[in-house]
Amino acid sequence: MNKKIGFIGCGNMAKAMITSIIKAGLVSPKDIFASDAYQPGLDDAKTRLGINTTMDNKEVVKTCDVIFLAVKPNMYDSVMKELAPLGDGKIFVSIAPGKTLDYLENGLGKNTKILRTMPNTPAMVGAGVTAICPNKNITQEDQEVLETVIGTFGTVERIEEKLFDTVVAVSGSSPAYVFMFIEAMADAAVLQGMARDKAYRFAAQAVLGSAKMVLETKRHPGDLKDMVCSPGGTTIEGVAVLEEKGMRFAVIQAMNAVHDKSGKM
């Protein structure tokens, strides 16, 4: 790909994206540029990934064709004010929850090419899912380029912008819930005598395999659950306890809380 890709912000998510892009062979490290106010983070990225680093945001925008805004949401106002005069012909990609296309256009300019996205941390292992929504200035050619880049992080889904707060809840934040679930299962296994490292492997692989069954069989999750629940068996005993303790309702409440918080950011 004959494009230079830039990152404003070089934290964990940015490094995960950069790693996926490089692993896919899409862009050479010499064509990736990142800026950040934290020099040790830049030094780490330069050493581990071989990319170009700087503390000057403007240098990244001047050099690159596609620029990911990978800073915290509360930094968007100041960053956009700094970069807007340099945005002509550039493509900006937002990864922040709650930042609408209208908000981004007001900050970067109405004629600026902007793609709103919501990735998640499994992008670190090329197994993420990223929602995308382009503004009216993004051409079909632009979108194909962007989907190719973002596709290195995992799957890409074009979503109506009104559903982005839901995306934050169902995929952006949900890895944290899954990690808590894996940790809890592993803790129980350790309590029952299993070594900690094995407990994590058993729990994590069970989650990975179950998710793969949902995606590949395309069967309803309830049907797949029923396959495991023999009459009078062990699994239905566990399911009964989870139902009694309100597992489903707790998950729904958590997602609603994330959805509402995202809409206020």
Phi and psi in degrees as GROMACS dihedral restraints (atoms count N, CA, C in turn):
[ dihedral_restraints ]
;  ai    aj    ak    al  type     phi  dphi    fc
    3     4     5     6     1   -91.1    20    10
    4     5     6     7     1    59.8    20    10
    6     7     8     9     1  -135.9    20    10
    7     8     9    10     1   146.6    20    10
    9    10    11    12     1  -101.0    20    10
   10    11    12    13     1   133.4    20    10
   12    13    14    15     1  -115.3    20    10
   13    14    15    16     1   131.8    20    10
   15    16    17    18     1  -120.3    20    10
   16    17    18    19     1   154.1    20    10
   18    19    20    21     1  -130.1    20    10
   19    20    21    22     1   121.0    20    10
   21    22    23    24     1   -92.8    20    10
   22    23    24    25     1   105.8    20    10
   24    25    26    27     1   103.9    20    10
   25    26    27    28     1   132.9    20    10
   27    28    29    30     1  -134.7    20    10
   28    29    30    31     1    49.3    20    10
   30    31    32    33     1   -85.7    20    10
   31    32    33    34     1  -160.3    20    10
   33    34    35    36     1   -61.1    20    10
   34    35    36    37     1   -44.7    20    10
   36    37    38    39     1   -65.9    20    10
   37    38    39    40     1   -43.7    20    10
   39    40    41    42     1   -60.0    20    10
   40    41    42    43     1   -44.6    20    10
   42    43    44    45     1   -64.3    20    10
   43    44    45    46     1   -36.0    20    10
   45    46    47    48     1   -63.3    20    10
   46    47    48    49     1   -44.0    20    10
   48    49    50    51     1   -64.6    20    10
   49    50    51    52     1   -45.3    20    10
   51    52    53    54     1   -60.9    20    10
   52    53    54    55     1   -42.8    20    10
   54    55    56    57     1   -59.2    20    10
   55    56    57    58     1   -43.9    20    10
   57    58    59    60     1   -65.7    20    10
   58    59    60    61     1   -41.1    20    10
   60    61    62    63     1   -61.9    20    10
   61    62    63    64     1   -43.6    20    10
   63    64    65    66     1   -68.7    20    10
   64    65    66    67     1   -44.5    20    10
   66    67    68    69     1   -59.8    20    10
   67    68    69    70     1   -35.0    20    10
   69    70    71    72     1   -74.7    20    10
   70    71    72    73     1    -9.9    20    10
   72    73    74    75     1    70.7    20    10
   73    74    75    76     1    19.8    20    10
   75    76    77    78     1   -73.9    20    10
   76    77    78    79     1   -42.5    20    10
   78    79    80    81     1  -138.6    20    10
   79    80    81    82     1   140.5    20    10
   81    82    83    84     1   -71.6    20    10
   82    83    84    85     1   147.5    20    10
   84    85    86    87     1   -52.8    20    10
   85    86    87    88     1   -30.7    20    10
   87    88    89    90     1   -69.2    20    10
   88    89    90    91     1   -14.0    20    10
   90    91    92    93     1  -104.1    20    10
   91    92    93    94     1    14.9    20    10
   93    94    95    96     1  -117.5    20    10
   94    95    96    97     1   132.2    20    10
   96    97    98    99     1  -127.3    20    10
   97    98    99   100     1   140.6    20    10
   99   100   101   102     1  -139.2    20    10
  100   101   102   103     1   142.5    20    10
  102   103   104   105     1  -123.3    20    10
  103   104   105   106     1   152.9    20    10
  105   106   107   108     1  -166.1    20    10
  106   107   108   109     1   155.9    20    10
  108   109   110   111     1   -84.7    20    10
  109   110   111   112     1    -7.9    20    10
  111   112   113   114     1  -105.4    20    10
  112   113   114   115     1   101.5    20    10
  114   115   116   117     1   -61.8    20    10
  115   116   117   118     1   -41.0    20    10
  117   118   119   120     1   -59.1    20    10
  118   119   120   121     1   -35.2    20    10
  120   121   122   123     1   -65.8    20    10
  121   122   123   124     1   -39.7    20    10
  123   124   125   126     1   -65.8    20    10
  124   125   126   127     1   -42.0    20    10
  126   127   128   129     1   -61.0    20    10
  127   128   129   130     1   -40.4    20    10
  129   130   131   132     1   -62.7    20    10
  130   131   132   133     1   -44.6    20    10
  132   133   134   135     1   -64.6    20    10
  133   134   135   136     1   -40.2    20    10
  135   136   137   138     1   -66.4    20    10
  136   137   138   139     1   -40.9    20    10
  138   139   140   141     1   -70.1    20    10
  139   140   141   142     1   -47.9    20    10
  141   142   143   144     1   -79.0    20    10
  142   143   144   145     1   -35.1    20    10
  144   145   146   147     1  -109.6    20    10
  145   146   147   148     1   -17.8    20    10
  147   148   149   150     1    75.8    20    10
  148   149   150   151     1    20.1    20    10
  150   151   152   153     1   -88.4    20    10
  151   152   153   154     1   172.7    20    10
  153   154   155   156     1   -85.8    20    10
  154   155   156   157     1   135.5    20    10
  156   157   158   159     1  -130.0    20    10
  157   158   159   160     1   152.9    20    10
  159   160   161   162     1  -159.2    20    10
  160   161   162   163     1   159.7    20    10
  162   163   164   165     1   -97.0    20    10
  163   164   165   166     1     4.3    20    10
  165   166   167   168     1  -103.9    20    10
  166   167   168   169     1   106.0    20    10
  168   169   170   171     1   -59.4    20    10
  169   170   171   172     1   -38.8    20    10
  171   172   173   174     1   -63.3    20    10
  172   173   174   175     1   -35.7    20    10
  174   175   176   177     1   -60.9    20    10
  175   176   177   178     1   -40.4    20    10
  177   178   179   180     1   -63.4    20    10
  178   179   180   181     1   -46.5    20    10
  180   181   182   183     1   -66.4    20    10
  181   182   183   184     1   -40.9    20    10
  183   184   185   186     1   -63.0    20    10
  184   185   186   187     1   -32.2    20    10
  186   187   188   189     1   -87.8    20    10
  187   188   189   190     1   -31.5    20    10
  189   190   191   192     1  -104.0    20    10
  190   191   192   193     1   159.3    20    10
  192   193   194   195     1   -93.2    20    10
  193   194   195   196     1   -40.0    20    10
  195   196   197   198     1  -119.3    20    10
  196   197   198   199     1   126.2    20    10
  198   199   200   201     1  -123.2    20    10
  199   200   201   202     1   119.3    20    10
  201   202   203   204     1   -88.2    20    10
  202   203   204   205     1   126.6    20    10
  204   205   206   207     1   -88.5    20    10
  205   206   207   208     1    92.1    20    10
  207   208   209   210     1  -106.5    20    10
  208   209   210   211     1    35.3    20    10
  210   211   212   213     1   -98.8    20    10
  211   212   213   214     1   168.6    20    10
  213   214   215   216     1   -64.0    20    10
  214   215   216   217     1   148.7    20    10
  216   217   218   219     1   -53.3    20    10
  217   218   219   220     1   -34.9    20    10
  219   220   221   222     1   -73.3    20    10
  220   221   222   223     1    -6.0    20    10
  222   223   224   225     1  -100.0    20    10
  223   224   225   226     1    -5.6    20    10
  225   226   227   228     1   -60.7    20    10
  226   227   228   229     1   -42.4    20    10
  228   229   230   231     1   -57.3    20    10
  229   230   231   232     1   -50.9    20    10
  231   232   233   234     1   -69.2    20    10
  232   233   234   235     1   -37.8    20    10
  234   235   236   237     1   -67.0    20    10
  235   236   237   238     1   -43.9    20    10
  237   238   239   240     1   -65.3    20    10
  238   239   240   241     1   -38.1    20    10
  240   241   242   243     1   -60.8    20    10
  241   242   243   244     1   -38.9    20    10
  243   244   245   246     1   -70.1    20    10
  244   245   246   247     1   -37.2    20    10
  246   247   248   249     1   -94.9    20    10
  247   248   249   250     1   -20.5    20    10
  249   250   251   252     1   -52.1    20    10
  250   251   252   253     1   -43.0    20    10
  252   253   254   255     1   -64.2    20    10
  253   254   255   256     1   -14.7    20    10
  255   256   257   258     1  -104.5    20    10
  256   257   258   259     1     5.3    20    10
  258   259   260   261     1   -85.3    20    10
  259   260   261   262     1    -1.3    20    10
  261   262   263   264     1   -61.5    20    10
  262   263   264   265     1   120.7    20    10
  264   265   266   267     1    82.1    20    10
  265   266   267   268     1    -6.6    20    10
  267   268   269   270     1   -88.0    20    10
  268   269   270   271     1   160.4    20    10
  270   271   272   273     1  -113.1    20    10
  271   272   273   274     1   122.8    20    10
  273   274   275   276     1  -104.5    20    10
  274   275   276   277     1   135.7    20    10
  276   277   278   279     1  -119.2    20    10
  277   278   279   280     1   118.0    20    10
  279   280   281   282     1   -92.7    20    10
  280   281   282   283     1   138.9    20    10
  282   283   284   285     1  -120.3    20    10
  283   284   285   286     1    14.1    20    10
  285   286   287   288     1   -90.7    20    10
  286   287   288   289     1   137.7    20    10
  288   289   290   291     1   -69.1    20    10
  289   290   291   292     1   145.6    20    10
  291   292   293   294     1    80.2    20    10
  292   293   294   295     1    -5.4    20    10
  294   295   296   297     1   -96.4    20    10
  295   296   297   298     1   103.7    20    10
  297   298   299   300     1   -76.0    20    10
  298   299   300   301     1   165.5    20    10
  300   301   302   303     1   -62.6    20    10
  301   302   303   304     1   -38.1    20    10
  303   304   305   306     1   -60.2    20    10
  304   305   306   307     1   -45.8    20    10
  306   307   308   309     1   -60.6    20    10
  307   308   309   310     1   -45.5    20    10
  309   310   311   312     1   -65.9    20    10
  310   311   312   313     1   -39.6    20    10
  312   313   314   315     1   -66.8    20    10
  313   314   315   316     1   -37.0    20    10
  315   316   317   318     1   -64.4    20    10
  316   317   318   319     1   -31.7    20    10
  318   319   320   321     1   -86.1    20    10
  319   320   321   322     1   -34.6    20    10
  321   322   323   324     1  -103.8    20    10
  322   323   324   325     1   -16.4    20    10
  324   325   326   327     1   116.7    20    10
  325   326   327   328     1   138.3    20    10
  327   328   329   330     1   -63.4    20    10
  328   329   330   331     1   -25.8    20    10
  330   331   332   333     1   -95.5    20    10
  331   332   333   334     1     4.2    20    10
  333   334   335   336     1   -78.4    20    10
  334   335   336   337     1   143.9    20    10
  336   337   338   339     1   -80.8    20    10
  337   338   339   340     1   120.9    20    10
  339   340   341   342     1  -134.3    20    10
  340   341   342   343     1   135.1    20    10
  342   343   344   345     1  -119.6    20    10
  343   344   345   346     1   121.9    20    10
  345   346   347   348     1   -89.2    20    10
  346   347   348   349     1   131.8    20    10
  348   349   350   351     1  -134.7    20    10
  349   350   351   352     1   161.8    20    10
  351   352   353   354     1  -139.1    20    10
  352   353   354   355     1    96.0    20    10
  354   355   356   357     1   -87.2    20    10
  355   356   357   358     1  -179.6    20    10
  357   358   359   360     1  -139.0    20    10
  358   359   360   361     1   166.7    20    10
  360   361   362   363     1   -65.7    20    10
  361   362   363   364     1   -23.1    20    10
  363   364   365   366     1   -59.6    20    10
  364   365   366   367     1    -6.6    20    10
  366   367   368   369     1   -56.5    20    10
  367   368   369   370     1   -24.5    20    10
  369   370   371   372     1   -60.7    20    10
  370   371   372   373     1   -25.0    20    10
  372   373   374   375     1  -119.2    20    10
  373   374   375   376     1    21.0    20    10
  375   376   377   378     1    68.8    20    10
  376   377   378   379     1    20.7    20    10
  378   379   380   381     1  -123.0    20    10
  379   380   381   382     1    27.9    20    10
  381   382   383   384     1   -81.5    20    10
  382   383   384   385     1   175.0    20    10
  384   385   386   387     1  -133.5    20    10
  385   386   387   388     1   129.9    20    10
  387   388   389   390     1  -123.7    20    10
  388   389   390   391     1   123.2    20    10
  390   391   392   393     1   -84.6    20    10
  391   392   393   394     1   141.6    20    10
  393   394   395   396     1  -132.2    20    10
  394   395   396   397     1   150.5    20    10
  396   397   398   399     1  -151.4    20    10
  397   398   399   400     1   112.8    20    10
  399   400   401   402     1   -85.7    20    10
  400   401   402   403     1   153.7    20    10
  402   403   404   405     1   -85.8    20    10
  403   404   405   406     1   178.4    20    10
  405   406   407   408     1   -68.7    20    10
  406   407   408   409     1   -15.0    20    10
  408   409   410   411     1   -86.1    20    10
  409   410   411   412     1   -12.4    20    10
  411   412   413   414     1   -77.7    20    10
  412   413   414   415     1   123.8    20    10
  414   415   416   417     1   -84.2    20    10
  415   416   417   418     1   169.3    20    10
  417   418   419   420     1   -60.9    20    10
  418   419   420   421     1   -39.7    20    10
  420   421   422   423     1   -63.4    20    10
  421   422   423   424     1   -43.0    20    10
  423   424   425   426     1   -58.0    20    10
  424   425   426   427     1   -46.0    20    10
  426   427   428   429     1   -64.2    20    10
  427   428   429   430     1   -38.2    20    10
  429   430   431   432     1   -62.8    20    10
  430   431   432   433     1   -41.2    20    10
  432   433   434   435     1   -63.1    20    10
  433   434   435   436     1   -46.8    20    10
  435   436   437   438     1   -64.8    20    10
  436   437   438   439     1   -41.1    20    10
  438   439   440   441     1   -66.4    20    10
  439   440   441   442     1   -32.5    20    10
  441   442   443   444     1   -65.8    20    10
  442   443   444   445     1   -45.0    20    10
  444   445   446   447     1   -64.4    20    10
  445   446   447   448     1   -51.7    20    10
  447   448   449   450     1   -68.8    20    10
  448   449   450   451     1   -27.4    20    10
  450   451   452   453     1   -63.8    20    10
  451   452   453   454     1   -17.4    20    10
  453   454   455   456     1   -71.4    20    10
  454   455   456   457     1   -16.9    20    10
  456   457   458   459     1   -85.2    20    10
  457   458   459   460     1   -14.4    20    10
  459   460   461   462     1   146.0    20    10
  460   461   462   463     1  -139.5    20    10
  462   463   464   465     1   -89.1    20    10
  463   464   465   466     1   155.6    20    10
  465   466   467   468     1  -124.7    20    10
  466   467   468   469     1   132.1    20    10
  468   469   470   471     1  -129.8    20    10
  469   470   471   472     1   123.7    20    10
  471   472   473   474     1   -80.3    20    10
  472   473   474   475     1   127.1    20    10
  474   475   476   477     1  -129.5    20    10
  475   476   477   478     1   144.8    20    10
  477   478   479   480     1   -61.2    20    10
  478   479   480   481     1   141.3    20    10
  480   481   482   483     1   -61.1    20    10
  481   482   483   484     1   -30.8    20    10
  483   484   485   486     1   -63.7    20    10
  484   485   486   487     1   -15.9    20    10
  486   487   488   489     1   -97.5    20    10
  487   488   489   490     1     4.9    20    10
  489   490   491   492     1   -66.2    20    10
  490   491   492   493     1   -35.1    20    10
  492   493   494   495     1   -65.1    20    10
  493   494   495   496     1   -32.1    20    10
  495   496   497   498     1   -68.7    20    10
  496   497   498   499     1   -38.9    20    10
  498   499   500   501     1   -60.7    20    10
  499   500   501   502     1   -41.8    20    10
  501   502   503   504     1   -56.2    20    10
  502   503   504   505     1   -42.8    20    10
  504   505   506   507     1   -72.8    20    10
  505   506   507   508     1   -42.7    20    10
  507   508   509   510     1   -84.8    20    10
  508   509   510   511     1   -23.6    20    10
  510   511   512   513     1  -134.6    20    10
  511   512   513   514     1   -35.3    20    10
  513   514   515   516     1   -65.0    20    10
  514   515   516   517     1   -49.1    20    10
  516   517   518   519     1   -94.0    20    10
  517   518   519   520     1   -21.5    20    10
  519   520   521   522     1   -62.6    20    10
  520   521   522   523     1   -25.5    20    10
  522   523   524   525     1   -55.1    20    10
  523   524   525   526     1   -32.2    20    10
  525   526   527   528     1   -63.3    20    10
  526   527   528   529     1   -40.4    20    10
  528   529   530   531     1   -65.8    20    10
  529   530   531   532     1   -39.8    20    10
  531   532   533   534     1   -66.2    20    10
  532   533   534   535     1   -40.7    20    10
  534   535   536   537     1   -62.8    20    10
  535   536   537   538     1   -38.5    20    10
  537   538   539   540     1   -63.1    20    10
  538   539   540   541     1   -39.6    20    10
  540   541   542   543     1   -64.7    20    10
  541   542   543   544     1   -45.3    20    10
  543   544   545   546     1   -61.7    20    10
  544   545   546   547     1   -44.2    20    10
  546   547   548   549     1   -62.3    20    10
  547   548   549   550     1   -42.3    20    10
  549   550   551   552     1   -64.9    20    10
  550   551   552   553     1   -43.6    20    10
  552   553   554   555     1   -62.1    20    10
  553   554   555   556     1   -41.0    20    10
  555   556   557   558     1   -66.0    20    10
  556   557   558   559     1   -40.0    20    10
  558   559   560   561     1   -59.3    20    10
  559   560   561   562     1   -42.0    20    10
  561   562   563   564     1   -64.1    20    10
  562   563   564   565     1   -40.8    20    10
  564   565   566   567     1   -64.4    20    10
  565   566   567   568     1   -38.9    20    10
  567   568   569   570     1   -64.5    20    10
  568   569   570   571     1   -41.5    20    10
  570   571   572   573     1   -59.0    20    10
  571   572   573   574     1   -32.5    20    10
  573   574   575   576     1   -88.7    20    10
  574   575   576   577     1     2.2    20    10
  576   577   578   579     1   112.7    20    10
  577   578   579   580     1    -1.7    20    10
  579   580   581   582     1   -82.2    20    10
  580   581   582   583     1   146.0    20    10
  582   583   584   585     1   -64.1    20    10
  583   584   585   586     1   145.3    20    10
  585   586   587   588     1   -57.6    20    10
  586   587   588   589     1   -46.2    20    10
  588   589   590   591     1   -63.2    20    10
  589   590   591   592     1   -41.5    20    10
  591   592   593   594     1   -67.0    20    10
  592   593   594   595     1   -37.9    20    10
  594   595   596   597     1   -60.1    20    10
  595   596   597   598     1   -43.2    20    10
  597   598   599   600     1   -65.0    20    10
  598   599   600   601     1   -40.6    20    10
  600   601   602   603     1   -65.9    20    10
  601   602   603   604     1   -45.2    20    10
  603   604   605   606     1   -61.4    20    10
  604   605   606   607     1   -47.4    20    10
  606   607   608   609     1   -65.8    20    10
  607   608   609   610     1   -46.5    20    10
  609   610   611   612     1   -65.0    20    10
  610   611   612   613     1   -42.4    20    10
  612   613   614   615     1   -66.5    20    10
  613   614   615   616     1   -34.3    20    10
  615   616   617   618     1   -63.2    20    10
  616   617   618   619     1   -41.0    20    10
  618   619   620   621     1   -67.6    20    10
  619   620   621   622     1   -44.8    20    10
  621   622   623   624     1   -60.4    20    10
  622   623   624   625     1   -47.1    20    10
  624   625   626   627     1   -66.0    20    10
  625   626   627   628     1   -38.6    20    10
  627   628   629   630     1   -65.2    20    10
  628   629   630   631     1   -42.8    20    10
  630   631   632   633     1   -62.9    20    10
  631   632   633   634     1   -39.6    20    10
  633   634   635   636     1   -64.0    20    10
  634   635   636   637     1   -36.8    20    10
  636   637   638   639     1   -63.1    20    10
  637   638   639   640     1   -42.0    20    10
  639   640   641   642     1   -60.3    20    10
  640   641   642   643     1   -46.6    20    10
  642   643   644   645     1   -71.9    20    10
  643   644   645   646     1   -39.8    20    10
  645   646   647   648     1   -87.4    20    10
  646   647   648   649     1   -33.7    20    10
  648   649   650   651     1   -84.0    20    10
  649   650   651   652     1   -23.3    20    10
  651   652   653   654     1    59.8    20    10
  652   653   654   655     1    21.1    20    10
  654   655   656   657     1   -86.8    20    10
  655   656   657   658     1   154.7    20    10
  657   658   659   660     1   -61.5    20    10
  658   659   660   661     1   137.2    20    10
  660   661   662   663     1   -55.0    20    10
  661   662   663   664     1   -33.1    20    10
  663   664   665   666     1   -64.0    20    10
  664   665   666   667     1   -38.1    20    10
  666   667   668   669     1   -64.2    20    10
  667   668   669   670     1   -42.0    20    10
  669   670   671   672     1   -66.4    20    10
  670   671   672   673     1   -37.7    20    10
  672   673   674   675     1   -61.4    20    10
  673   674   675   676     1   -44.1    20    10
  675   676   677   678     1   -62.4    20    10
  676   677   678   679     1   -30.1    20    10
  678   679   680   681     1   -60.8    20    10
  679   680   681   682     1   -30.0    20    10
  681   682   683   684     1   -88.7    20    10
  682   683   684   685     1   -20.3    20    10
  684   685   686   687     1   -93.4    20    10
  685   686   687   688     1    88.3    20    10
  687   688   689   690     1   -71.4    20    10
  688   689   690   691     1   147.2    20    10
  690   691   692   693     1   -57.2    20    10
  691   692   693   694     1   125.8    20    10
  693   694   695   696     1    68.5    20    10
  694   695   696   697     1    14.1    20    10
  696   697   698   699     1   -90.2    20    10
  697   698   699   700     1  -172.5    20    10
  699   700   701   702     1   -73.2    20    10
  700   701   702   703     1   -41.1    20    10
  702   703   704   705     1   -65.3    20    10
  703   704   705   706     1   -42.0    20    10
  705   706   707   708     1   -64.9    20    10
  706   707   708   709     1   -26.8    20    10
  708   709   710   711     1   -64.4    20    10
  709   710   711   712     1   -44.7    20    10
  711   712   713   714     1   -65.0    20    10
  712   713   714   715     1   -42.8    20    10
  714   715   716   717     1   -59.9    20    10
  715   716   717   718     1   -40.9    20    10
  717   718   719   720     1   -61.8    20    10
  718   719   720   721     1   -39.6    20    10
  720   721   722   723     1   -65.8    20    10
  721   722   723   724     1   -44.3    20    10
  723   724   725   726     1   -62.0    20    10
  724   725   726   727     1   -39.5    20    10
  726   727   728   729     1   -65.1    20    10
  727   728   729   730     1   -42.4    20    10
  729   730   731   732     1   -61.7    20    10
  730   731   732   733     1   -38.2    20    10
  732   733   734   735     1   -83.6    20    10
  733   734   735   736     1    -2.5    20    10
  735   736   737   738     1    78.9    20    10
  736   737   738   739     1    35.4    20    10
  738   739   740   741     1   -57.2    20    10
  739   740   741   742     1   -49.8    20    10
  741   742   743   744     1   -60.7    20    10
  742   743   744   745     1   -46.6    20    10
  744   745   746   747     1   -65.7    20    10
  745   746   747   748     1   -36.8    20    10
  747   748   749   750     1   -62.7    20    10
  748   749   750   751     1   -41.6    20    10
  750   751   752   753     1   -64.4    20    10
  751   752   753   754     1   -43.9    20    10
  753   754   755   756     1   -62.3    20    10
  754   755   756   757     1   -42.8    20    10
  756   757   758   759     1   -63.2    20    10
  757   758   759   760     1   -41.6    20    10
  759   760   761   762     1   -61.9    20    10
  760   761   762   763     1   -44.3    20    10
  762   763   764   765     1   -66.1    20    10
  763   764   765   766     1   -38.0    20    10
  765   766   767   768     1   -63.4    20    10
  766   767   768   769     1   -39.2    20    10
  768   769   770   771     1   -63.7    20    10
  769   770   771   772     1   -42.6    20    10
  771   772   773   774     1   -64.4    20    10
  772   773   774   775     1   -45.7    20    10
  774   775   776   777     1   -55.4    20    10
  775   776   777   778     1   -48.1    20    10
  777   778   779   780     1   -68.4    20    10
  778   779   780   781     1   -38.9    20    10
  780   781   782   783     1   -64.9    20    10
  781   782   783   784     1   -41.3    20    10
  783   784   785   786     1   -60.7    20    10
  784   785   786   787     1   -39.3    20    10
  786   787   788   789     1   -68.2    20    10
  787   788   789   790     1   -12.5    20    10
  789   790   791   792     1  -104.2    20    10
  790   791   792   793     1    -0.5    20    10
